[in-house]
Amino acid sequence: MIEDLKAELGVDEVIVVPTNVSPHKQGKFSAPKDIRYQMAKAAVAGMAGVTVSDFDVNREGPSYTIDLVNHIEAQYPQGSKFFFVIGDDNVEQLDTWKDIGELIKKVDL
């Protein structure tokens, strides 16, 4: 699936980011963040141009996408284009995301 996504979007790199605490899923069961991070690394092991970021799992508190995008954006040359891929289970909640207006200016969803 990730390799198909890379080909379809024509991107050089895909960054998989396990979250610490999803603000919309607080109180729901989730595997511990360190386990989710290791599972993500195992899932993409050997895939060229695919990395797993520990940015969110090493943070405290809720994981807000805008914070992640600002962090990643600062690591790349100005003018780089970013896509943010979400599951369709999140689409209906987009209007409740922190700083969604700023986010949609920075990334293609």
C-alpha atoms as one frame of an Amber mdcrd trajectory, in Angstrom:
protein
   0.000   0.000   0.000   2.765   2.484   0.887   4.690   1.637  -2.270   1.498
   2.168  -4.313   1.000   5.519  -2.592   4.559   6.594  -3.393   4.073   5.701
  -7.050   0.646   7.328  -7.321   1.710  10.602  -5.718   5.198  10.580  -7.211
   6.836  11.346  -3.878  10.457  10.806  -2.928   9.835   9.883   0.672   7.063
   8.622   2.933   7.269   9.256   6.655   5.140   7.014   8.855   4.296   8.671
  12.165   2.796   6.669  15.025   1.047   9.049  17.414   1.502   9.407  21.123
  -2.101  10.190  22.071  -4.659  10.963  19.386  -6.876  13.802  20.681  -9.902
  12.157  19.060  -9.207   8.739  20.511  -8.345   9.613  24.105  -9.765   7.084
  26.522  -9.962   4.354  23.878  -7.698   1.327  23.999  -4.547   1.505  21.947
  -1.362  -0.503  22.053   1.426   1.249  23.973   3.196   3.879  21.879   6.567
   2.109  21.955   4.941  -1.074  20.633   3.141   0.858  17.867   6.442   2.515
  16.926   8.243  -0.848  16.701   5.338  -2.351  14.704   5.514   0.546  12.233
   9.276   0.090  11.837   8.834  -3.640  11.225   6.048  -3.008   8.708   8.197
  -0.769   6.496  11.569  -2.453   7.006  13.342  -2.737   3.687  11.068  -0.308
   1.834  13.131   2.255  -0.054  12.226   5.852   0.715  10.085   5.009   3.736
  11.018   6.020   7.275   9.289   5.949  10.638   9.409   9.103  12.746   9.557
   8.969  16.527   8.577  12.648  16.831   5.103  12.031  18.244   5.865   8.966
  20.354   8.602  10.880  22.164   6.295  13.781  23.041   4.049  14.140  26.034
   0.365  14.859  25.682  -1.881  14.830  22.624  -0.457  14.484  19.125  -1.631
  17.365  16.970  -1.007  17.083  13.247  -0.141  20.761  12.875   2.724  20.338
  15.380   4.026  17.360  13.427   3.787  19.177  10.087   5.591  22.233  11.486
   8.346  19.958  12.817   8.778  18.079   9.532   8.498  21.221   7.413  11.413
  22.768   9.332  13.642  19.845   8.292  13.167  20.256   4.536  14.070  22.982
   2.046  11.622  25.826   1.685   9.159  25.118  -1.100   9.028  21.372  -0.476
   5.583  19.914  -1.073   3.943  17.771   1.602   1.036  15.366   1.488  -0.713
  14.126   4.593  -2.520  10.831   4.227  -5.311   9.968   6.655  -7.818   7.173
   6.938 -11.378   7.827   5.875 -12.396   7.389   9.518 -10.805  10.802  10.181
 -12.363  12.791   7.337 -15.587  13.605   9.164 -13.607  15.041  12.097 -11.276
  17.313  10.133 -13.191  20.442  11.111 -12.358  19.691  14.769  -8.596  19.325
  14.239  -6.318  21.881  15.882  -5.471  24.727  13.462  -7.059  22.926  10.493
  -7.019  26.130   8.415  -3.255  26.437   8.783  -2.792  22.717   8.209  -4.607
  22.643   4.868  -2.436  25.534   3.658   0.703  23.518   4.422  -0.211  20.049
   3.119  -2.329  18.359   0.499  -4.714  15.993   2.258
